Amino acid sequence: MIRSPFFALIRKDLKGYFDQPTGYILIVIFVAMLSWAFFKTALLMGEVSLRPLFTVEFAIDRPSLPWLMTLFIPAATMRLLSEEQRDGTLETLLTQPIRGWIVLVTKFLSGLIFVTIAILCTIGIPIAVSTAGNMDWGAVVSQYVGSIFLAGSLVSIGLFTSSLTRNQIVAFILGLTLSMVLMIMGLEIVAITMPSNVANLLQLLSPITHFDNIGRGVIDLRDILYFVTLITTFLSATFLIVRSRTLSHQTSQYRNLQLGVAGLIVLSILIGWFGSDIKGRIDLTEDKVFSLSPATIQILNDLDDLLTVDIFMSADPPVQVSPVSRDVNDFLDDFEAGSDDKVKVVRHYPEDDEKAERRANTAGVPPVQFNLHSQGELQIKTGYLGIILTYIDKREIIPFVDTIDGFEYRLASLTNKMLSDNQEKKTIGFMGGHGETSPTQGMMTFASVASQQYNLVPVSATPDEPLPLDGVDVLVVSSPKEPLGSPHENSLKEYIQQGGKVFFNLESVLVDIQQLAGLPNRHSLAEFIEREFGIVLEENIVYDLQSNETIGFSAGARGNVILPYPYWIRAVVEDNKVAGNVDTVVLPWANTLGILDLPDSKYSITPLIRSTSYAAVDDSFRNLKPDSPVFTDPLQINFFSSDLAVTAEGSNGSRVVIVGDADWLSESATQRFSNNVLLGLNLLDWLAQEDKLASVRSKVVSERNMVFSSDRHRNLVQYSNIGGVPLLLILTGLLRFWVRRTKGFKGNWRRGLQGAPSQVTAQDQESSE
């Protein structure tokens, strides 16, 4: 048994929390509110992540964990020292042979343990949500670690305010006010009302800024050091307040204590102000989103000369761009460190250097204006955050970096472009003349992005002439609706047999968007791909009652309504070696593919995209409305997972992608679903054997979609956390109360039995007398 006074004091304070209903009430309210607010947002987002739980955005109707802790922790810590002062037990503790700092640290740890237990009671949320999709557990660990550090900071603040008064309510109000001020001053809406240098300092000194960094999935040494310093500062201030009641203010010991606390406060400010120079971080995200990818490192290794990265930035950046500026600098440091001395990063400050300003303006890196509210007036502040890449005699420019998302891909792609400028771009041909979807009309977004890396050319010919496929590296065939004819079909067959690369986007059913009804496409090339590759393009339309998208429909006089549309399915990408890190893709009105086992086949067939196990097929496709009777007809529903896209690699070096859908790269899809564009580009790269950047490009987004197997599954995930966990906490509290009461009753009963014999003997003696 541990007899150390250190652990005895911690145990005493923890019993104070859990031997009374107050502790359970606080945790129950905390967990219930967090769970309710999380699912209110998460189910609308449809994303498997804890972003709504740990967001630093302030919303009264959707309180997140950081802001709810700002209210919860002052309530949990208000009694730690104020109650001891009120009862007069603090002086007694300090006169015992126990060091004062031990008393203080045990108070802090007991409060932190209590709050940590409350935070860990929400662990059921990620566990339950992970049953509906792929959770990034590395980011989850980072978010909970950040929450505990933030909790430690707020507990130290609550302990400090509790030492200032004997009244618990006053301690709560003081703790809430101080915590809220520190948190709010890190919000951009507050910072933009102040001068830029003051706003940046306030953001660096606010816990919310550092928590946000850790909440992304990156544990940065600067953020950890900040929290440790903040905790130490408030604990030292608390120690000063407590010791001032037992020490004479005229003694050197008290003055030294004052100087030490003042020094820690100054150190905290200095770390906040100059902490940007401290290096060291760990990227815990599953896809290593904030670390250099192997593809980027390979591009840097291919450099034959020095790559100079000139970054033009503001020494005192506007508050709107300050966090991005920090992330960009961190990434450029990693970019330089991973280059084996082949990259040199040079920082310029145009606002302080006229020469740098002229160079920035001449090169195409202009200042960007931001609105600031200061002293009741709208002010305009300019800021720089642009980059010039120079390699030998080539130059690429990023005029302004407004977000860190996709920044690695922009740097890597521009570097790769300069490396390959001496080489001709590969050519992507789009077959036309048979009713195909035009890249300049129906696929503008996809074609526009692809044109940055490839030369796009139309491929067409008169019916009697062969297709001009010489010089075409990849041929895109998107939904032909008219017969090819023998000359064109033979050209296509010969192109593939000679090692050509073809991207087939085919549809066996043509959908009338106005009537939402389907008609068979008799010229879909179904016979060609079955004969050549053993792939059957089946005449049906896939629907998924769980993994689908919501889209707008006209409701007449009521305007537009947003409804789940099972015919726009969210399918699962199976082959990440081809697709990069894209996990899901939206396929509107997709057709299933069958794979024939041909013994003499020259192609290796690999499934690329599959529907979920909650999908079925509509073989009639007469009614494709969101309330189609097919969804409720038990004779029609047969749930199964099926292939929707495959890849084929021939022994002659040919590569083919066949997708049973032609609308997934249309404007209506690509403008809403960025993963569709990414997957399309990655497939082009694989076909052209230029897939070096696919893994980098796929880091731009990370869609982790939430797919429930049924309404019962969704309700179980939601209400087991909103109601189930709080109910378990209530039952735990009642059980503990019953156990304590039973022990107390047994103790009194035993003491009664021990006193009974002597009482009876005395009575017997009196009666005998």
Stockholm file with secondary structure:
# STOCKHOLM 1.0

chainA/1-769         MIRSPFFALIRKDLKGYFDQPTGYILIVIFVAMLSWAFFKTALLMGEVSLRPLFTVEFAIDRPSLPWLMTLFIPAATMRLLSEEQRDGTLETLLTQPIRGWIVLVTKFLSGLIFVTIAILCTIGIPIAVSTAGNMDWGAVVSQYVGSIFLAGSLVSIGLFTSSLTRNQIVAFILGLTLSMVLMIMGLEIVAITMPSNVANLLQLLSPITHFDNIGRGVIDLRDILYFVTLITTFLSATFLIVRSRTLSHQTSQYRNLQLGVAGLIVLSILIGWFGSDIKGRIDLTEDKVFSLSPATIQILNDLDDLLTVDIFMSADPPVQVSPVSRDVNDFLDDFEAGSDDKVKVVRHYPEDDEKAERRANTAGVPPVQFNLHSQGELQIKTGYLGIILTYIDKREIIPFVDTIDGFEYRLASLTNKMLSDNQEKKTIGFMGGHGETSPTQGMMTFASVASQQYNLVPVSATPDEPLPLDGVDVLVVSSPKEPLGSPHENSLKEYIQQGGKVFFNLESVLVDIQQLAGLPNRHSLAEFIEREFGIVLEENIVYDLQSNETIGFSAGARGNVILPYPYWIRAVVEDNKVAGNVDTVVLPWANTLGILDLPDSKYSITPLIRSTSYAAVDDSFRNLKPDSPVFTDPLQINFFSSDLAVTAEGSNGSRVVIVGDADWLSESATQRFSNNVLLGLNLLDWLAQEDKLASVRSKVVSERNMVFSSDRHRNLVQYSNIGGVPLLLILTGLLRFWVRRTKGFKGNWRRGLQGAPSQVTAQDQESSE
#=GR chainA/1-769 SS CCCCHHHHHHHHHHHHHHTSHHHHHHHHHHHHHHHHHHHHHHHHHTBSSSHHHHCCCCCTTSCCHHHHHHHHHHHHHTHHHHHHHHHTHHHHHHHSSSCHHHHHHHHHHHHHHHHHHHHHTTTHHHHHHGGGSCCCHHHHHHHHHHHHHHHHHHHHHHHHHHTTCSCHHHHHHHHHHHHHHHHHTTSHHHHTTSCHHHHHHHHHHCHHHHHHHHHTTEEEHHHHHHHHHHHHHHHHHHHHHHHTTTSCTTSHHHHHHHHHHHHHHHHHHHHHHHGGGCCCEEECSTTCTTSCCHHHHHHHHTCSSCEEEEEEECSSCCTTTHHHHHHHHHHHHHHHHTTTSCEEEEEECTTTCHHHHHHHHHHTCCCEEEEEEETTEEEEEEECEEEEEEETTEEEEECCCCCSTTHHHHHHHHHHHHHTTTSCCCEEEEECSSSCCCTTTTTHHHHHHHTTTSEEEEECCCTTSCCCCTTCSEEEEECCCSCCCHHHHHHHHHHHHTTCEEEEECCSEEEETTTTEEEECTTSSHHHHHHHHCEEECSCEEEESSSEEEEEEECGGGCEEEEEEEEEEEEEECCHHHHTTCCEEEEETCCCEEECCCTTCCEEEEEEEECCTTEEEESSCSCCSTTCGGGGCTTTCCCCCCEEEEEEEETTSCEEEEESCSSTTSHHHHTTCHHHHHHHHHHHHHHTTCGGGHHHHTTSCCCCBCCCSSHHHHHHHHHIIIIIHHHHHHHHHHHHHHHHHHHHHHHHHHHHHHHHHHHHHHHHHHHHC
#=GC SS_cons         CCCCHHHHHHHHHHHHHHTSHHHHHHHHHHHHHHHHHHHHHHHHHTBSSSHHHHCCCCCTTSCCHHHHHHHHHHHHHTHHHHHHHHHTHHHHHHHSSSCHHHHHHHHHHHHHHHHHHHHHTTTHHHHHHGGGSCCCHHHHHHHHHHHHHHHHHHHHHHHHHHTTCSCHHHHHHHHHHHHHHHHHTTSHHHHTTSCHHHHHHHHHHCHHHHHHHHHTTEEEHHHHHHHHHHHHHHHHHHHHHHHTTTSCTTSHHHHHHHHHHHHHHHHHHHHHHHGGGCCCEEECSTTCTTSCCHHHHHHHHTCSSCEEEEEEECSSCCTTTHHHHHHHHHHHHHHHHTTTSCEEEEEECTTTCHHHHHHHHHHTCCCEEEEEEETTEEEEEEECEEEEEEETTEEEEECCCCCSTTHHHHHHHHHHHHHTTTSCCCEEEEECSSSCCCTTTTTHHHHHHHTTTSEEEEECCCTTSCCCCTTCSEEEEECCCSCCCHHHHHHHHHHHHTTCEEEEECCSEEEETTTTEEEECTTSSHHHHHHHHCEEECSCEEEESSSEEEEEEECGGGCEEEEEEEEEEEEEECCHHHHTTCCEEEEETCCCEEECCCTTCCEEEEEEEECCTTEEEESSCSCCSTTCGGGGCTTTCCCCCCEEEEEEEETTSCEEEEESCSSTTSHHHHTTCHHHHHHHHHHHHHHTTCGGGHHHHTTSCCCCBCCCSSHHHHHHHHHIIIIIHHHHHHHHHHHHHHHHHHHHHHHHHHHHHHHHHHHHHHHHHHHHC
//
